[in-house]
Amino acid sequence: MDVQHKLDELRRMVQSARSVPLSASCLVNRTELLAGFDEAQRMLPQEFETARKVAADRDAVVAGGRAEADRLVEEARRQRAELVERTDIHREARTAADELTSKAQEEADGLRREVDDYVDGKLAGFEIALQKTLTSVSRGREELRSRGPNAGRGGGPKSPAEVDEYVETKLGKFEESLRRTLDSVTRGRERLRDRSSLDDTFAGGDPDGPPLPGE
């Protein structure tokens, strides 16, 4: 029995006591009533101890809950810091990679232009030489044709006309070969210029744009 039940018992004792006529007083057994109060008084320290333990337990639970909440908050902050750090590292690495790629692309474009210029210069010289040779061959053929079919016909194993015809045939083939070679050189130079133009157009542009020739 706890204090509350004991006090309820004493209350019922007083309520059930015999009343004094014409008075609000009642007749109770003093000894029993005092014994009941003494017993309730003895129970109070135990009740106080129980209440203290409950309060202490409550404080411990509250402190534990606060500690767990603080731990969760700290863990969340730590994870956020790690995420931010990883994000920064990834961003820096990507920036560095983009810079390296851009620099390598610039160097490759520069090297390609240098090679194209060198090749174009060589082809231009070759084209000029071919053009001069072709002009000389064409002039020689014209001179042969200007002699006429009977020019210089005489004795010997072969007449000059036959020699001229033979030379004309050989020069004609040589001239045709020179023209084809010259056309090939000219087309090659045009392709080089077209590629250089594309390189200048798309250099540093959209990485998803059309590929350059030969890539």
C-alpha positions as protocol buffer text, in pm:
chain_id: "A"
residue {
  index: 1
  type: MET
  ca { x: 0 y: 0 z: 0 }
}
residue {
  index: 2
  type: ASP
  ca { x: 127 y: 348 z: -87 }
}
residue {
  index: 3
  type: VAL
  ca { x: 63 y: 681 z: 77 }
}
residue {
  index: 4
  type: GLN
  ca { x: -228 y: 767 z: -151 }
}
residue {
  index: 5
  type: HIS
  ca { x: -415 y: 446 z: -62 }
}
residue {
  index: 6
  type: LYS
  ca { x: -347 y: 502 z: 308 }
}
residue {
  index: 7
  type: LEU
  ca { x: -483 y: 856 z: 296 }
}
residue {
  index: 8
  type: ASP
  ca { x: -792 y: 731 z: 111 }
}
residue {
  index: 9
  type: GLU
  ca { x: -842 y: 474 z: 387 }
}
residue {
  index: 10
  type: LEU
  ca { x: -820 y: 742 z: 660 }
}
residue {
  index: 11
  type: ARG
  ca { x: -1066 y: 958 z: 463 }
}
residue {
  index: 12
  type: ARG
  ca { x: -1319 y: 673 z: 447 }
}
residue {
  index: 13
  type: MET
  ca { x: -1266 y: 619 z: 824 }
}
residue {
  index: 14
  type: VAL
  ca { x: -1362 y: 978 z: 895 }
}
residue {
  index: 15
  type: GLN
  ca { x: -1654 y: 971 z: 649 }
}
residue {
  index: 16
  type: SER
  ca { x: -1798 y: 655 z: 805 }
}
residue {
  index: 17
  type: ALA
  ca { x: -1756 y: 777 z: 1167 }
}
residue {
  index: 18
  type: ARG
  ca { x: -2069 y: 830 z: 1379 }
}
residue {
  index: 19
  type: SER
  ca { x: -2189 y: 1191 z: 1376 }
}
residue {
  index: 20
  type: VAL
  ca { x: -2253 y: 1396 z: 1689 }
}
residue {
  index: 21
  type: PRO
  ca { x: -2619 y: 1510 z: 1696 }
}
residue {
  index: 22
  type: LEU
  ca { x: -2678 y: 1875 z: 1609 }
}
residue {
  index: 23
  type: SER
  ca { x: -2307 y: 1916 z: 1520 }
}
residue {
  index: 24
  type: ALA
  ca { x: -2064 y: 1878 z: 1230 }
}
residue {
  index: 25
  type: SER
  ca { x: -1837 y: 1673 z: 1456 }
}
residue {
  index: 26
  type: CYS
  ca { x: -1803 y: 1298 z: 1452 }
}
residue {
  index: 27
  type: LEU
  ca { x: -1673 y: 1028 z: 1678 }
}
residue {
  index: 28
  type: VAL
  ca { x: -1359 y: 851 z: 1560 }
}
residue {
  index: 29
  type: ASN
  ca { x: -1113 y: 621 z: 1724 }
}
residue {
  index: 30
  type: ARG
  ca { x: -821 y: 850 z: 1798 }
}
residue {
  index: 31
  type: THR
  ca { x: -576 y: 565 z: 1831 }
}
residue {
  index: 32
  type: GLU
  ca { x: -664 y: 413 z: 1496 }
}
residue {
  index: 33
  type: LEU
  ca { x: -658 y: 754 z: 1326 }
}
residue {
  index: 34
  type: LEU
  ca { x: -320 y: 847 z: 1469 }
}
residue {
  index: 35
  type: ALA
  ca { x: -180 y: 504 z: 1382 }
}
residue {
  index: 36
  type: GLY
  ca { x: -298 y: 555 z: 1026 }
}
residue {
  index: 37
  type: PHE
  ca { x: -127 y: 894 z: 1004 }
}
residue {
  index: 38
  type: ASP
  ca { x: 191 y: 748 z: 1153 }
}
residue {
  index: 39
  type: GLU
  ca { x: 190 y: 473 z: 890 }
}
residue {
  index: 40
  type: ALA
  ca { x: 134 y: 726 z: 610 }
}
residue {
  index: 41
  type: GLN
  ca { x: 416 y: 939 z: 746 }
}
residue {
  index: 42
  type: ARG
  ca { x: 650 y: 639 z: 742 }
}
residue {
  index: 43
  type: MET
  ca { x: 557 y: 578 z: 378 }
}
residue {
  index: 44
  type: LEU
  ca { x: 649 y: 932 z: 269 }
}
residue {
  index: 45
  type: PRO
  ca { x: 1030 y: 885 z: 254 }
}
residue {
  index: 46
  type: GLN
  ca { x: 983 y: 578 z: 36 }
}
residue {
  index: 47
  type: GLU
  ca { x: 746 y: 771 z: -190 }
}
residue {
  index: 48
  type: PHE
  ca { x: 992 y: 1059 z: -207 }
}
residue {
  index: 49
  type: GLU
  ca { x: 1272 y: 817 z: -300 }
}
residue {
  index: 50
  type: THR
  ca { x: 1056 y: 662 z: -570 }
}
residue {
  index: 51
  type: ALA
  ca { x: 969 y: 1008 z: -704 }
}
residue {
  index: 52
  type: ARG
  ca { x: 1338 y: 1103 z: -694 }
}
residue {
  index: 53
  type: LYS
  ca { x: 1431 y: 790 z: -887 }
}
residue {
  index: 54
  type: VAL
  ca { x: 1160 y: 856 z: -1143 }
}
residue {
  index: 55
  type: ALA
  ca { x: 1283 y: 1215 z: -1182 }
}
residue {
  index: 56
  type: ALA
  ca { x: 1642 y: 1092 z: -1207 }
}
residue {
  index: 57
  type: ASP
  ca { x: 1543 y: 834 z: -1465 }
}
residue {
  index: 58
  type: ARG
  ca { x: 1355 y: 1098 z: -1658 }
}
residue {
  index: 59
  type: ASP
  ca { x: 1658 y: 1327 z: -1651 }
}
residue {
  index: 60
  type: ALA
  ca { x: 1878 y: 1040 z: -1768 }
}
residue {
  index: 61
  type: VAL
  ca { x: 1639 y: 962 z: -2052 }
}
residue {
  index: 62
  type: VAL
  ca { x: 1623 y: 1329 z: -2151 }
}
residue {
  index: 63
  type: ALA
  ca { x: 2002 y: 1359 z: -2132 }
}
residue {
  index: 64
  type: GLY
  ca { x: 2043 y: 1043 z: -2337 }
}
residue {
  index: 65
  type: GLY
  ca { x: 1797 y: 1168 z: -2596 }
}
residue {
  index: 66
  type: ARG
  ca { x: 1975 y: 1501 z: -2618 }
}
residue {
  index: 67
  type: ALA
  ca { x: 2312 y: 1326 z: -2649 }
}
residue {
  index: 68
  type: GLU
  ca { x: 2178 y: 1104 z: -2929 }
}
residue {
  index: 69
  type: ALA
  ca { x: 2029 y: 1407 z: -3102 }
}
residue {
  index: 70
  type: ASP
  ca { x: 2363 y: 1591 z: -3073 }
}
residue {
  index: 71
  type: ARG
  ca { x: 2542 y: 1285 z: -3213 }
}
residue {
  index: 72
  type: LEU
  ca { x: 2306 y: 1265 z: -3509 }
}
residue {
  index: 73
  type: VAL
  ca { x: 2348 y: 1637 z: -3580 }
}
residue {
  index: 74
  type: GLU
  ca { x: 2727 y: 1607 z: -3560 }
}
residue {
  index: 75
  type: GLU
  ca { x: 2724 y: 1302 z: -3788 }
}
residue {
  index: 76
  type: ALA
  ca { x: 2508 y: 1490 z: -4038 }
}
residue {
  index: 77
  type: ARG
  ca { x: 2749 y: 1784 z: -4030 }
}
residue {
  index: 78
  type: ARG
  ca { x: 3047 y: 1551 z: -4080 }
}
residue {
  index: 79
  type: GLN
  ca { x: 2882 y: 1377 z: -4375 }
}
residue {
  index: 80
  type: ARG
  ca { x: 2792 y: 1713 z: -4526 }
}
residue {
  index: 81
  type: ALA
  ca { x: 3151 y: 1834 z: -4489 }
}
residue {
  index: 82
  type: GLU
  ca { x: 3280 y: 1515 z: -4655 }
}
residue {
  index: 83
  type: LEU
  ca { x: 3030 y: 1552 z: -4938 }
}
residue {
  index: 84
  type: VAL
  ca { x: 3127 y: 1915 z: -4993 }
}
residue {
  index: 85
  type: GLU
  ca { x: 3496 y: 1820 z: -4988 }
}
residue {
  index: 86
  type: ARG
  ca { x: 3443 y: 1537 z: -5239 }
}
residue {
  index: 87
  type: THR
  ca { x: 3240 y: 1770 z: -5458 }
}
residue {
  index: 88
  type: ASP
  ca { x: 3514 y: 2034 z: -5447 }
}
residue {
  index: 89
  type: ILE
  ca { x: 3781 y: 1775 z: -5528 }
}
residue {
  index: 90
  type: HIS
  ca { x: 3573 y: 1643 z: -5817 }
}
residue {
  index: 91
  type: ARG
  ca { x: 3512 y: 1995 z: -5945 }
}
residue {
  index: 92
  type: GLU
  ca { x: 3883 y: 2083 z: -5921 }
}
residue {
  index: 93
  type: ALA
  ca { x: 3983 y: 1758 z: -6091 }
}
residue {
  index: 94
  type: ARG
  ca { x: 3735 y: 1816 z: -6371 }
}
residue {
  index: 95
  type: THR
  ca { x: 3854 y: 2174 z: -6415 }
}
residue {
  index: 96
  type: ALA
  ca { x: 4216 y: 2058 z: -6429 }
}
residue {
  index: 97
  type: ALA
  ca { x: 4126 y: 1786 z: -6678 }
}
residue {
  index: 98
  type: ASP
  ca { x: 3938 y: 2035 z: -6895 }
}
residue {
  index: 99
  type: GLU
  ca { x: 4238 y: 2270 z: -6887 }
}
residue {
  index: 100
  type: LEU
  ca { x: 4476 y: 1989 z: -6985 }
}
residue {
  index: 101
  type: THR
  ca { x: 4244 y: 1878 z: -7263 }
}
residue {
  index: 102
  type: SER
  ca { x: 4209 y: 2233 z: -7392 }
}
residue {
  index: 103
  type: LYS
  ca { x: 4585 y: 2288 z: -7382 }
}
residue {
  index: 104
  type: ALA
  ca { x: 4652 y: 1958 z: -7558 }
}
residue {
  index: 105
  type: GLN
  ca { x: 4391 y: 2046 z: -7822 }
}
residue {
  index: 106
  type: GLU
  ca { x: 4553 y: 2385 z: -7879 }
}
residue {
  index: 107
  type: GLU
  ca { x: 4897 y: 2226 z: -7912 }
}
residue {
  index: 108
  type: ALA
  ca { x: 4761 y: 1962 z: -8150 }
}
residue {
  index: 109
  type: ASP
  ca { x: 4586 y: 2228 z: -8360 }
}
residue {
  index: 110
  type: GLY
  ca { x: 4903 y: 2434 z: -8373 }
}
residue {
  index: 111
  type: LEU
  ca { x: 5111 y: 2133 z: -8473 }
}
residue {
  index: 112
  type: ARG
  ca { x: 4856 y: 2037 z: -8736 }
}
residue {
  index: 113
  type: ARG
  ca { x: 4863 y: 2387 z: -8883 }
}
residue {
  index: 114
  type: GLU
  ca { x: 5242 y: 2383 z: -8890 }
}
residue {
  index: 115
  type: VAL
  ca { x: 5242 y: 2046 z: -9068 }
}
residue {
  index: 116
  type: ASP
  ca { x: 4973 y: 2163 z: -9310 }
}
residue {
  index: 117
  type: ASP
  ca { x: 5170 y: 2481 z: -9386 }
}
residue {
  index: 118
  type: TYR
  ca { x: 5488 y: 2280 z: -9440 }
}
residue {
  index: 119
  type: VAL
  ca { x: 5316 y: 2029 z: -9668 }
}
residue {
  index: 120
  type: ASP
  ca { x: 5136 y: 2307 z: -9853 }
}
residue {
  index: 121
  type: GLY
  ca { x: 5466 y: 2485 z: -9910 }
}
residue {
  index: 122
  type: LYS
  ca { x: 5625 y: 2171 z: -10047 }
}
residue {
  index: 123
  type: LEU
  ca { x: 5324 y: 2101 z: -10268 }
}
residue {
  index: 124
  type: ALA
  ca { x: 5324 y: 2460 z: -10389 }
}
residue {
  index: 125
  type: GLY
  ca { x: 5687 y: 2430 z: -10494 }
}
residue {
  index: 126
  type: PHE
  ca { x: 5617 y: 2099 z: -10661 }
}
residue {
  index: 127
  type: GLU
  ca { x: 5312 y: 2247 z: -10831 }
}
residue {
  index: 128
  type: ILE
  ca { x: 5518 y: 2534 z: -10970 }
}
residue {
  index: 129
  type: ALA
  ca { x: 5788 y: 2293 z: -11094 }
}
residue {
  index: 130
  type: LEU
  ca { x: 5526 y: 2073 z: -11256 }
}
residue {
  index: 131
  type: GLN
  ca { x: 5362 y: 2373 z: -11417 }
}
residue {
  index: 132
  type: LYS
  ca { x: 5694 y: 2486 z: -11563 }
}
residue {
  index: 133
  type: THR
  ca { x: 5773 y: 2136 z: -11690 }
}
residue {
  index: 134
  type: LEU
  ca { x: 5426 y: 2103 z: -11836 }
}
residue {
  index: 135
  type: THR
  ca { x: 5467 y: 2438 z: -12009 }
}
residue {
  index: 136
  type: SER
  ca { x: 5801 y: 2328 z: -12155 }
}
residue {
  index: 137
  type: VAL
  ca { x: 5655 y: 1999 z: -12277 }
}
residue {
  index: 138
  type: SER
  ca { x: 5356 y: 2173 z: -12433 }
}
residue {
  index: 139
  type: ARG
  ca { x: 5586 y: 2421 z: -12606 }
}
residue {
  index: 140
  type: GLY
  ca { x: 5801 y: 2132 z: -12739 }
}
residue {
  index: 141
  type: ARG
  ca { x: 5499 y: 1954 z: -12876 }
}
residue {
  index: 142
  type: GLU
  ca { x: 5381 y: 2273 z: -13044 }
}
residue {
  index: 143
  type: GLU
  ca { x: 5721 y: 2313 z: -13205 }
}
residue {
  index: 144
  type: LEU
  ca { x: 5710 y: 1954 z: -13329 }
}
residue {
  index: 145
  type: ARG
  ca { x: 5363 y: 1999 z: -13471 }
}
residue {
  index: 146
  type: SER
  ca { x: 5465 y: 2325 z: -13638 }
}
residue {
  index: 147
  type: ARG
  ca { x: 5724 y: 2144 z: -13853 }
}
residue {
  index: 148
  type: GLY
  ca { x: 5457 y: 1967 z: -14046 }
}
residue {
  index: 149
  type: PRO
  ca { x: 5439 y: 1599 z: -14150 }
}
residue {
  index: 150
  type: ASN
  ca { x: 5703 y: 1631 z: -14430 }
}
residue {
  index: 151
  type: ALA
  ca { x: 5954 y: 1852 z: -14253 }
}
residue {
  index: 152
  type: GLY
  ca { x: 6311 y: 1724 z: -14275 }
}
residue {
  index: 153
  type: ARG
  ca { x: 6223 y: 1397 z: -14448 }
}
residue {
  index: 154
  type: GLY
  ca { x: 6552 y: 1238 z: -14568 }
}
residue {
  index: 155
  type: GLY
  ca { x: 6776 y: 934 z: -14556 }
}
residue {
  index: 156
  type: GLY
  ca { x: 6883 y: 731 z: -14260 }
}
residue {
  index: 157
  type: PRO
  ca { x: 6726 y: 449 z: -14066 }
}
residue {
  index: 158
  type: LYS
  ca { x: 6447 y: 674 z: -13951 }
}
residue {
  index: 159
  type: SER
  ca { x: 6340 y: 1002 z: -14100 }
}
residue {
  index: 160
  type: PRO
  ca { x: 6315 y: 1315 z: -13880 }
}
residue {
  index: 161
  type: ALA
  ca { x: 5937 y: 1303 z: -13926 }
}
residue {
  index: 162
  type: GLU
  ca { x: 5922 y: 956 z: -13771 }
}
residue {
  index: 163
  type: VAL
  ca { x: 6144 y: 1072 z: -13489 }
}
residue {
  index: 164
  type: ASP
  ca { x: 5921 y: 1374 z: -13437 }
}
residue {
  index: 165
  type: GLU
  ca { x: 5613 y: 1154 z: -13431 }
}
residue {
  index: 166
  type: TYR
  ca { x: 5775 y: 922 z: -13181 }
}
residue {
  index: 167
  type: VAL
  ca { x: 5885 y: 1211 z: -12962 }
}
residue {
  index: 168
  type: GLU
  ca { x: 5541 y: 1369 z: -12994 }
}
residue {
  index: 169
  type: THR
  ca { x: 5378 y: 1049 z: -12873 }
}
residue {
  index: 170
  type: LYS
  ca { x: 5611 y: 1022 z: -12576 }
}
residue {
  index: 171
  type: LEU
  ca { x: 5575 y: 1387 z: -12489 }
}
residue {
  index: 172
  type: GLY
  ca { x: 5196 y: 1358 z: -12514 }
}
residue {
  index: 173
  type: LYS
  ca { x: 5193 y: 1075 z: -12264 }
}
residue {
  index: 174
  type: PHE
  ca { x: 5438 y: 1261 z: -12042 }
}
residue {
  index: 175
  type: GLU
  ca { x: 5227 y: 1576 z: -12063 }
}
residue {
  index: 176
  type: GLU
  ca { x: 4913 y: 1382 z: -11968 }
}
residue {
  index: 177
  type: SER
  ca { x: 5095 y: 1227 z: -11674 }
}
residue {
  index: 178
  type: LEU
  ca { x: 5218 y: 1571 z: -11567 }
}
residue {
  index: 179
  type: ARG
  ca { x: 4863 y: 1710 z: -11586 }
}
residue {
  index: 180
  type: ARG
  ca { x: 4722 y: 1430 z: -11372 }
}
residue {
  index: 181
  type: THR
  ca { x: 5001 y: 1478 z: -11119 }
}
residue {
  index: 182
  type: LEU
  ca { x: 4944 y: 1854 z: -11119 }
}
residue {
  index: 183
  type: ASP
  ca { x: 4570 y: 1804 z: -11067 }
}
residue {
  index: 184
  type: SER
  ca { x: 4640 y: 1570 z: -10775 }
}
residue {
  index: 185
  type: VAL
  ca { x: 4878 y: 1823 z: -10616 }
}
residue {
  index: 186
  type: THR
  ca { x: 4624 y: 2103 z: -10664 }
}
residue {
  index: 187
  type: ARG
  ca { x: 4344 y: 1896 z: -10507 }
}
residue {
  index: 188
  type: GLY
  ca { x: 4574 y: 1805 z: -10220 }
}
residue {
  index: 189
  type: ARG
  ca { x: 4646 y: 2170 z: -10150 }
}
residue {
  index: 190
  type: GLU
  ca { x: 4274 y: 2252 z: -10167 }
}
residue {
  index: 191
  type: ARG
  ca { x: 4198 y: 1976 z: -9914 }
}
residue {
  index: 192
  type: LEU
  ca { x: 4465 y: 2113 z: -9684 }
}
residue {
  index: 193
  type: ARG
  ca { x: 4318 y: 2463 z: -9705 }
}
residue {
  index: 194
  type: ASP
  ca { x: 3966 y: 2328 z: -9646 }
}
residue {
  index: 195
  type: ARG
  ca { x: 4080 y: 2136 z: -9337 }
}
residue {
  index: 196
  type: SER
  ca { x: 4265 y: 2440 z: -9203 }
}
residue {
  index: 197
  type: SER
  ca { x: 3948 y: 2643 z: -9252 }
}
residue {
  index: 198
  type: LEU
  ca { x: 3746 y: 2384 z: -9058 }
}
residue {
  index: 199
  type: ASP
  ca { x: 4007 y: 2378 z: -8782 }
}
residue {
  index: 200
  type: ASP
  ca { x: 3979 y: 2755 z: -8743 }
}
residue {
  index: 201
  type: THR
  ca { x: 3599 y: 2737 z: -8747 }
}
residue {
  index: 202
  type: PHE
  ca { x: 3559 y: 2466 z: -8483 }
}
residue {
  index: 203
  type: ALA
  ca { x: 3866 y: 2537 z: -8267 }
}
residue {
  index: 204
  type: GLY
  ca { x: 3740 y: 2584 z: -7912 }
}
residue {
  index: 205
  type: GLY
  ca { x: 3381 y: 2544 z: -8027 }
}
residue {
  index: 206
  type: ASP
  ca { x: 3109 y: 2299 z: -7942 }
}
residue {
  index: 207
  type: PRO
  ca { x: 3266 y: 1961 z: -7846 }
}
residue {
  index: 208
  type: ASP
  ca { x: 2955 y: 1793 z: -7989 }
}
residue {
  index: 209
  type: GLY
  ca { x: 3003 y: 1961 z: -8329 }
}
residue {
  index: 210
  type: PRO
  ca { x: 3087 y: 1771 z: -8651 }
}
residue {
  index: 211
  type: PRO
  ca { x: 3427 y: 1594 z: -8655 }
}
residue {
  index: 212
  type: LEU
  ca { x: 3716 y: 1735 z: -8851 }
}
residue {
  index: 213
  type: PRO
  ca { x: 3832 y: 1551 z: -9167 }
}
residue {
  index: 214
  type: GLY
  ca { x: 4056 y: 1258 z: -9083 }
}
residue {
  index: 215
  type: GLU
  ca { x: 3931 y: 1240 z: -8721 }
}
